[in-house]
Structures are given as structure tokens and as C-alpha cells.
Amino acid sequence: MTMRRVDALEAGFRFMTWVLSDGRDSADEVRGFANHLGMNWDEVEESPIRNGGTLHLIRDIEQKSSHLGPHVFAWFEVGRNTIFLSNVVGSGAPSPLVDSAMPGYRRYLEDAHIRVEERSRLQSLLSMQTSSEEEKTVVLSYLRERLRDEAILQELADKRVRTHEAQRGWESRLFWFLVVVAVSAGLLAAAKVLPFIALPFIVVGSIGAISFLYASGWG
């Protein structure tokens, strides 16, 4: 069982929306995420999402998601904190408060291995002070799309790596198959021209040569 980066990101978006609405919005999506992690939804739903209850849930999510890979919690945190900080900025919080929160957000972006140039763009967008609800919605929507694109790019990069490793595996197996064929052919040829007593030494030497090549990384 695994989870894609973009799904973990969406889970972070939904979770923070659920928290900020006191459990009224995105409850179905958060329930699905909790069930995927093997969490007890009744306990999640009953936990106080204010006064420190959120921190307890986040620690539980981190623990439960660890078997899915470190990228899951990293991208969940990016989604969660994007919604949280956009809400802080949208509420008209003073610039010093927003600026003080940015180093923490930057760490979440780094943990998710988001490209350096993209981190700067995201932080600039997130810290924009907007004057209307419509502008806030547009900025947040654009932020979410940029993050989704970044998550998908990472998934594609992982897929290319897995494909390359699979190809190398086939090349390695083909190489050793050809080595065995060549050695077998050599032994058959040697059996016709050399004394029978020399064959054990040839077999041992051939096996030793193959082992040496394999240990040297030829395959």
C-alpha cells in the first residue's frame, strides 16, 4: 500500500480546511484519509481540534503514514501549512507575523524536495496581502495548482528512475546469460582438445572469472 504525493498534498489541504471549520467542512475527505492510514475515525472525530488537539492528530498521522514512505507526511504538511498560512495572511495578520512563519514553511517545502526556484515563488505568492475575498481565492487556487504540478513532476521523476532500474536489471540478466553461454561453449570446445584431467581446473577457473566480474560490478 502506498500513496502518491499529490494525494498526500490534497489530504493536507482537506485536513486543514476541516480544522479551520471546526470539523464542518471536508469531513468525508478527512475520514477517507484517516481510514487509509488505519486510524480510528471515531477517535479522530471526537478529538478536540482546538487547544492542542490538532498537534496530537498530526503526530498520529506522522506515525501512521511512516510505512507509506517519508514523502507522504512531508507533502501532507506542505498542504496543511499552505492552507493555514493562506488563512493567516487572508485574515489581515501583520506582516511581521507572516514573515516569522515563513522559515517554518520553507522547511516543509524542503522536506518535500520542492525545487529551490519554486520554493521562492510559492513563498512570494503565499505572503501576498490581498484586499478582497475574490483575490484571496484566486491566489490560493493558484498556489494549490503550483503545488499539485510539483507533486506530479516528482511522481514522474520517480517513475523514470524505476523504469531505468528495471531496464538495467534486464540488461544485467542478459549479460550474465551470455557469459554463461560463452563459458559453456568454451568448455565444450576445450573438452574436445584437452585431456580430461584438465577440465575440472577449467571449470573452477571459469566460475572464478565469472564471480570476479560480478563482484567488480560488470553486471
MOPE-V577118 format. One record per pair of residues at least 12 apart in sequence whose C-alpha atoms are under 6 Angstrom apart, sorted by sequence separation. I is the first residue (numbers start at 1). J is the second residue. D is the distance in whole Angstrom. If there is no record, write none. Layout:
[[I:J:D] [I:J:D]]
//
This chain:
[[14:26:6] [15:30:6] [37:64:6] [78:108:6] [74:111:6] [75:112:6] [74:112:5] [172:219:5] [8:72:5] [12:76:4] [16:80:5] [2:68:5] [9:75:5] [13:79:5] [8:75:6] [9:76:5] [12:79:4] [13:80:5] [8:76:5] [12:80:4] [9:79:5] [6:148:6] [6:151:5] [5:151:5]]
//
